[in-house]
Amino acid sequence: MEAFFRRYLPCLVKLWDWLWPGGQEDPVSRPAEIRTVAGDIKIPAPARKTSAPLYAALYDFTARSEEELTIKEGDKLSVIEKQGDFVLAQKLSGSLESGLVPATYVTLIRDEFANNPWYFGNVSRKDAEKLLMSPLNKPGSYLVRISESNSDEYSLSVRNETQPNHFRIYRTHAGDYYITENKHFPSLDELIDYYQSHWKSLGVLLAQPCTQQKEQFDGDSWERPREEFVLQEKLGEGHYGEVWSGVWKMTKKMVAIKMLKQEDMKQDEFVKEVQALKSLHHPKLIELYAICTRGEPVYIVTELMSKGNLQVYLNSAEGRQLILAHLVYMASQVAEGMAYLEDRKIVHRDLAARNILVGDNLVCKVADFGLARIIKDDVYSVSAATKIPVKWTAPEATSFHKFSVKSDVWSFGILLYEIVTYGKMPYEGMTNKEVVNMLNKGYRLPCPENCSNTIYKIMLDCWKDTGTERPSFHALRSQLEVIYSKLYHNQSES
């Protein structure tokens, strides 16, 4: 009803804003309950299939075998999987054929709109609203940003007389863009041009791009006085220091506070990593709120998750009641968050259940991404055997300190083992040195009890000898979502 009135009676926008103060929200999946021993834990139905990241061919390539794909410069492609020096790609128009093409012949074009004044990339919904409602902008100001709930899609945020409205921009299989099903556009530019002329169909005017500098939120606004934060309870201690729950007095919000010692940090890396963390917004990553770097210890302030870390949660009474559908659902969320980091070439370096945080309804978010880079090598290194998480670390990273997205994939395999065993320690009873020696001889963790062959095969794929043989996080997410979908519907029907 709201959409109908906004579309056909835009002149009454103030009335509609009063009746529906939330505006037109990005759609959110509704949780559905699966009957379990726990009974009251809810998880959502499997999500609809979304388009893969969009790529373009840089050069012509002629197939030399049946396995390869002939492409022309400019062809739009969906990259399914990287295989060594090649990628398995599918054409998004014409024959829709798929096959192998050289990896250097394609490029990701998700952010092809960066030069447009209305494109703000990874700006969060909250920051977009602050920008649009600032004094420098008037009604009709708008921006386009990557959707927080689906990083393969976009959102159009527009200021009306009283508040911002948000419209999801969807993608078709062929890569077109649309807000309503009946009107598709080959590019975001054309979509924006159309709605500037036909703004009544949205119910809000698109007059001019948001004029405030995008860098507004990259400055000292992130630096807050530590007096604004009240420590409440120590939640744990890890490689990077202590973690406390606390209250941000300015917002009265419960937060998590990670405390780091200046003497353990690489100052130059810290600045670069925090700058990178500020630009990352995804529903499966812990959100950074603020930092306190003046004085000791350094605070990194993030959102607080109600159930704590995944390793502890899986060992709790509630965690022990989860069934396989719940476990796979959690694993697929981690893969989704890691796929987002993978696209941006960000390496976690310490992916494990202890660095995954759990909220209500089994929402899982990746934490501590990038922190390993800001800790001095003598604190977090191969030589410090008690510090490096050898049992989670890929052999090339343990032996040669070569961390990459593919070493993160190895760690994900260990994390999957933790999940299906309800937090069991991998390589139980073995020392770090024994683990390294056994892995170099080809040993791999055995299939856990009650673990399906399908899930164990995913683990083994993650533990391939070389990084090029290991799957991408996009592929892992896709495999786990297929398994989850089957488990969900089987459980719902039982």
C-alpha positions in Angstrom: 0.0 0.0 0.0 2.8 2.4 0.9 4.5 1.9 -2.5 1.2 2.6 -4.3 0.5 5.9 -2.6 4.1 7.1 -2.8 4.1 6.3 -6.5 0.8 7.8 -7.6 0.4 10.6 -5.1 3.9 12.0 -4.6 2.6 15.5 -3.8 1.5 14.1 -0.4 4.9 12.9 0.5 4.8 14.7 3.9 1.6 12.7 4.8 3.2 9.4 3.7 6.3 10.1 5.7 4.1 10.8 8.8 2.2 7.5 8.2 5.3 5.5 7.3 8.2 7.2 9.0 10.7 4.4 8.0 10.4 5.3 4.3 10.8 2.6 1.7 13.2 0.2 3.3 15.6 -2.3 1.7 13.8 -5.6 1.9 14.9 -7.9 4.8 14.4 -11.6 5.0 11.9 -12.8 7.5 13.1 -15.5 10.0 11.2 -18.8 9.9 11.5 -21.3 12.7 12.8 -24.9 12.2 11.6 -27.3 14.9 14.6 -28.3 16.9 15.5 -29.6 20.3 16.0 -25.9 21.3 12.6 -25.0 19.9 13.0 -21.3 20.1 15.9 -20.6 17.8 14.9 -19.1 14.5 16.8 -19.0 11.2 15.6 -17.6 7.9 14.5 -19.5 4.8 17.2 -19.9 2.1 17.7 -16.6 0.3 16.8 -16.2 -3.3 19.7 -16.7 -5.7 21.4 -13.4 -6.5 23.7 -12.5 -9.4 27.4 -13.1 -9.2 29.8 -10.1 -9.3 29.9 -8.6 -12.8 33.1 -8.9 -14.9 34.1 -7.6 -18.3 36.5 -9.1 -20.9 39.6 -6.9 -21.4 40.7 -8.6 -24.6 39.5 -11.0 -27.3 40.3 -14.7 -26.6 39.7 -17.6 -28.9 39.0 -21.0 -27.3 41.7 -23.6 -28.1 39.8 -26.6 -26.6 36.3 -27.6 -25.6 37.0 -26.5 -22.0 37.8 -22.9 -23.0 35.4 -20.1 -23.9 35.7 -17.6 -26.8 35.1 -14.0 -25.6 35.3 -10.6 -27.2 36.5 -7.4 -25.6 33.7 -5.8 -23.6 31.7 -9.0 -23.1 29.9 -9.1 -19.7 30.7 -12.2 -17.8 30.0 -14.0 -14.5 33.1 -15.6 -13.0 32.1 -18.8 -11.3 35.4 -20.0 -10.0 39.2 -19.3 -10.3 41.2 -22.3 -11.5 44.9 -21.6 -11.5 45.8 -19.0 -14.2 42.3 -19.3 -15.6 38.7 -18.5 -14.5 35.6 -20.5 -15.2 33.3 -17.8 -16.7 29.8 -17.6 -18.2 28.6 -15.2 -20.8 25.7 -13.0 -19.6 24.2 -12.5 -23.1 23.8 -14.3 -26.3 24.7 -18.0 -26.0 25.2 -17.9 -22.2 28.1 -20.4 -22.7 30.6 -21.1 -20.0 34.2 -22.1 -20.1 37.8 -21.3 -19.1 39.4 -18.0 -20.0 42.8 -16.5 -18.8 42.3 -14.7 -15.5 44.2 -11.7 -16.8 41.7 -11.3 -19.6 38.8 -10.3 -17.3 38.3 -7.5 -14.7 35.7 -6.9 -12.0 33.5 -4.0 -12.8 31.3 -3.8 -9.8 32.7 -0.3 -9.0 32.8 0.9 -12.6 30.7 3.9 -11.4 33.3 5.3 -9.1 33.8 8.4 -11.3 30.1 9.5 -11.0 29.4 12.2 -8.5 26.4 10.3 -7.2 28.3 7.0 -6.5 29.4 6.6 -2.9 30.5 2.9 -3.0 30.7 1.3 0.5 29.1 4.1 2.5 26.7 2.6 5.0 23.0 3.4 5.2 23.5 5.3 8.4 26.3 7.4 7.0 24.3 8.0 3.8 21.5 9.4 5.8 23.8 11.7 7.7 25.3 13.0 4.5 21.9 13.6 2.8 20.4 15.3 5.8 23.4 17.6 6.4 22.9 21.4 5.8 24.9 21.3 2.5 22.2 19.2 0.9 18.6 20.0 0.0 15.5 17.9 -0.8 16.2 16.0 -4.0 19.8 15.2 -3.1 20.6 11.5 -3.8 23.5 9.0 -3.9 24.0 5.4 -4.9 25.8 2.9 -2.6 26.5 -0.8 -2.4 23.7 -2.5 -0.6 24.6 -3.5 3.0 22.4 -6.6 2.9 23.6 -7.9 -0.5 27.0 -6.7 -1.7 26.1 -7.7 -5.3 23.3 -5.1 -5.5 23.0 -1.4 -4.8 20.7 1.1 -3.0 19.5 4.5 -4.1 19.2 6.9 -1.2 17.2 10.1 -1.8 16.4 13.0 0.5 12.8 14.2 0.4 11.4 17.1 2.5 11.8 15.5 5.9 14.0 12.3 5.6 15.9 10.0 3.3 14.2 7.2 1.3 16.0 4.1 0.3 15.3 2.0 -2.9 16.9 -1.3 -3.6 18.5 -1.6 -7.1 18.3 -5.2 -8.2 20.3 -7.1 -10.9 19.0 -9.4 -13.5 20.9 -12.6 -14.6 22.1 -10.7 -17.7 23.5 -7.9 -15.5 20.8 -5.2 -16.1 19.7 -2.9 -13.2 16.1 -2.3 -12.0 14.1 -0.9 -9.2 10.7 -2.2 -10.5 10.4 -5.4 -12.4 8.9 -3.8 -15.5 11.7 -1.3 -16.2 15.3 -2.6 -16.7 18.4 -0.6 -17.6 21.8 -1.8 -19.0 23.7 0.5 -16.7 23.3 2.5 -13.4 23.8 5.7 -15.4 20.8 5.1 -17.5 18.7 4.1 -14.5 19.6 7.4 -12.7 18.9 9.4 -15.9 15.5 7.8 -16.3 14.4 8.4 -12.7 15.6 12.0 -12.8 13.1 12.6 -15.6 10.4 10.2 -14.3 10.8 10.9 -10.6 7.1 10.6 -9.9 7.3 6.9 -10.4 9.5 6.8 -7.2 7.5 9.4 -5.4 10.6 11.5 -4.6 12.6 14.0 -6.7 16.1 13.2 -7.9 17.4 16.8 -8.3 21.2 16.7 -7.7 23.9 14.3 -6.4 24.8 14.5 -2.8 27.2 17.4 -2.6 29.0 16.8 0.6 32.5 15.3 0.4 32.5 11.5 0.8 35.6 11.8 3.0 33.5 13.5 5.8 33.4 10.3 7.8 37.0 9.3 7.2 38.5 12.0 9.4 38.7 12.6 13.1 35.0 11.8 13.7 36.2 8.2 14.2 38.5 9.3 17.0 36.6 9.6 20.2 37.7 10.4 23.8 38.0 7.3 25.9 36.0 9.1 28.6 32.9 8.4 26.3 33.2 4.7 27.0 32.5 2.9 30.3 34.0 -0.6 30.6 31.6 -3.2 32.1 32.7 -6.8 31.8 35.8 -8.6 30.5 34.7 -10.9 27.7 38.0 -12.5 26.9 41.6 -12.2 25.9 43.3 -13.2 22.7 46.3 -12.6 20.5 45.5 -8.9 20.2 44.6 -8.0 23.8 41.6 -7.9 26.0 38.0 -7.5 24.9 35.4 -5.9 27.1 31.7 -5.1 26.9 30.9 -1.5 27.6 28.6 1.4 27.1 29.1 4.3 24.7 27.7 7.2 26.9 27.1 9.5 23.9 24.7 7.0 22.3 23.8 4.8 25.3 24.7 1.9 23.1 26.2 -1.4 24.3 29.5 -1.9 22.5 32.5 -4.2 22.4 35.9 -2.7 23.2 39.1 -4.3 22.1 42.2 -3.0 24.0 45.6 -3.0 22.3 49.0 -1.9 23.7 50.8 0.8 21.8 54.1 -1.1 22.3 52.7 -4.2 20.4 51.5 -2.2 17.4 53.0 -1.2 14.1 51.9 2.5 14.0 52.0 2.8 10.2 50.1 -0.4 9.6 47.5 0.6 12.3 46.7 3.8 10.4 46.3 2.0 7.1 44.3 -0.9 8.5 41.9 1.3 10.4 41.4 3.4 7.3 40.5 0.2 5.4 38.2 -1.0 8.2 36.2 2.3 8.0 35.3 1.6 4.4 34.0 -2.0 4.9 30.3 -2.4 5.4 28.6 -5.7 5.1 25.9 -7.5 7.2 28.3 -10.4 7.9 31.2 -8.2 9.2 31.4 -6.7 12.6 30.9 -2.9 12.3 33.5 -0.5 13.5 32.1 2.4 15.6 35.1 4.3 16.9 38.7 4.3 17.9 40.7 5.8 20.8 44.4 6.1 20.0 45.4 9.0 22.4 46.8 7.3 25.4 47.1 3.7 26.6 45.6 1.3 25.8 44.3 1.8 22.3 40.5 1.1 22.0 38.9 -0.3 18.9 35.1 0.0 19.5 32.7 -2.2 17.6 29.2 -3.5 17.7 28.5 -6.0 20.5 27.0 -9.4 19.6 24.7 -11.0 22.2 25.9 -14.6 22.2 29.7 -14.0 22.2 32.2 -15.8 20.0 31.3 -18.9 18.0 33.7 -21.3 19.7 32.3 -20.6 23.2 28.7 -20.6 21.9 29.0 -24.0 20.2 30.2 -25.4 23.6 27.3 -23.8 25.5 24.1 -25.6 26.4 22.2 -23.7 23.7 24.8 -24.3 21.1 24.8 -28.1 21.8 21.1 -28.2 20.8 21.7 -26.9 17.3 21.1 -29.3 14.4 23.0 -29.6 11.2 20.8 -27.0 9.4 21.7 -24.4 12.0 25.4 -25.2 11.7 25.5 -25.0 7.9 23.5 -21.7 8.1 26.2 -20.2 10.3 29.0 -21.5 8.1 27.4 -20.0 5.0 27.2 -16.6 6.7 31.0 -16.7 7.5 31.7 -17.6 3.8 29.5 -14.7 2.7 31.5 -12.2 4.9 34.8 -13.7 3.7 33.7 -13.5 0.1 33.2 -9.8 0.6 36.7 -9.4 1.9 38.0 -11.7 -0.9 36.6 -9.3 -3.5 38.5 -6.5 -1.9 41.7 -8.5 -1.5 41.7 -8.2 2.3 43.3 -11.1 4.1 42.0 -12.1 7.5 45.1 -14.1 8.7 43.3 -15.5 11.8 40.0 -17.0 10.7 38.7 -19.3 13.4 35.5 -19.9 15.5 36.9 -17.6 18.2 36.9 -14.7 15.8 33.3 -15.2 14.6 30.7 -13.5 16.8 27.1 -14.7 17.2 24.0 -12.6 17.7 20.3 -13.4 18.1 18.7 -15.9 15.7 22.2 -17.3 14.9 23.4 -14.2 13.0 27.2 -14.6 12.5 29.7 -11.9 11.8 33.4 -12.0 11.0 35.5 -10.1 13.5 39.2 -9.1 13.8 39.8 -9.0 10.0 43.0 -7.2 9.3 44.2 -7.0 12.9 47.0 -9.4 12.4 48.7 -6.9 10.1 48.9 -4.2 12.8 50.6 -6.4 15.5 54.4 -6.4 15.5 56.0 -9.4 14.0 57.7 -10.4 17.3 54.3 -10.7 18.9 52.5 -12.5 16.1 55.0 -14.5 14.1 56.1 -18.0 13.2 58.8 -17.9 15.8 56.4 -17.1 18.6 54.9 -20.6 18.8 52.4 -19.7 21.5 51.1 -16.8 19.5 50.5 -18.0 15.9 47.4 -20.2 15.6 49.3 -23.1 13.9 46.3 -25.5 13.9 44.3 -23.0 11.9 47.0 -21.8 9.6 47.8 -23.0 6.1 51.2 -24.7 5.7 52.6 -21.9 3.4 51.7 -19.3 6.0 53.2 -21.3 8.9 56.4 -22.1 7.1 57.0 -19.1 4.9 54.7 -16.4 6.4 52.8 -16.2 3.1 49.3 -15.1 4.0 46.7 -14.8 1.2 43.0 -15.2 0.6 43.8 -18.8 -0.1 45.4 -19.3 3.3 42.2 -17.9 4.7 40.3 -20.6 2.7 42.5 -23.3 4.5 41.5 -21.7 7.8 37.9 -21.8 6.8 38.1 -25.5 6.4 39.3 -25.8 10.0 36.5 -23.4 11.1 34.0 -25.7 9.3 35.5 -28.6 11.3 35.0 -26.6 14.5 31.4 -25.9 13.6 30.3 -29.5 12.9 32.1 -30.8 16.0 30.5 -28.1 18.2 33.8 -26.4 19.0 36.1 -29.3 19.2 39.9 -28.5 19.1 41.4 -29.5 15.8 44.3 -32.0 15.9 43.4 -32.7 19.5 46.3 -34.2 21.5 49.0 -33.1 18.9 51.5 -30.3 19.4 52.0 -27.5 16.9 55.3 -29.1 15.7 53.6 -32.4 15.2 50.8 -30.8 13.2 53.2 -29.0 10.9 55.2 -32.2 10.3 52.0 -34.3 9.7 50.6 -31.8 7.3 53.8 -31.7 5.3 53.5 -35.5 4.9 49.9 -35.1 3.5 47.9 -35.8 6.7 44.5 -34.2 7.0 41.9 -34.2 9.8 39.6 -37.2 9.6 35.9 -36.8 8.8 34.1 -35.9 12.1 31.5 -38.1 13.5 28.0 -37.5 12.0 29.5 -35.2 9.3 28.2 -35.9 5.8 30.6 -36.8 3.0 29.5 -33.6 1.1 30.6 -31.3 3.9 33.8 -33.2 4.6 34.7 -32.9 0.9 34.4 -29.1 1.2 36.9 -29.3 4.1 39.3 -31.4 2.0 39.0 -28.9 -0.9 40.0 -26.1 1.5 43.0 -28.1 2.6 44.5 -28.7 -0.9 48.3 -28.4 -1.1 48.4 -25.3 -3.2 46.3 -22.1 -3.0 45.3 -22.3 -6.7 43.6 -25.7 -6.0 41.5 -24.3 -3.2 38.0 -22.9 -3.9 37.0 -19.3 -3.6 34.8 -18.0 -0.8 32.1 -17.3 -3.4 32.2 -21.0 -4.4 32.2 -22.1 -0.7 29.2 -19.8 0.0 27.3 -21.2 -3.0 28.0 -24.9 -2.0 26.9 -24.3 1.6 23.8 -22.5 0.6 22.8 -25.4 -1.6 23.3 -27.8 1.3 21.4 -25.5 3.7 18.5 -25.2 1.3 18.1 -28.9 1.2 18.4 -29.3 4.9 16.0 -26.5 5.6 13.3 -27.9 3.3 13.8 -31.4 4.6 13.5 -30.3 8.2 10.5 -28.1 7.5 8.6 -30.9 5.8 9.4 -33.4 8.6 
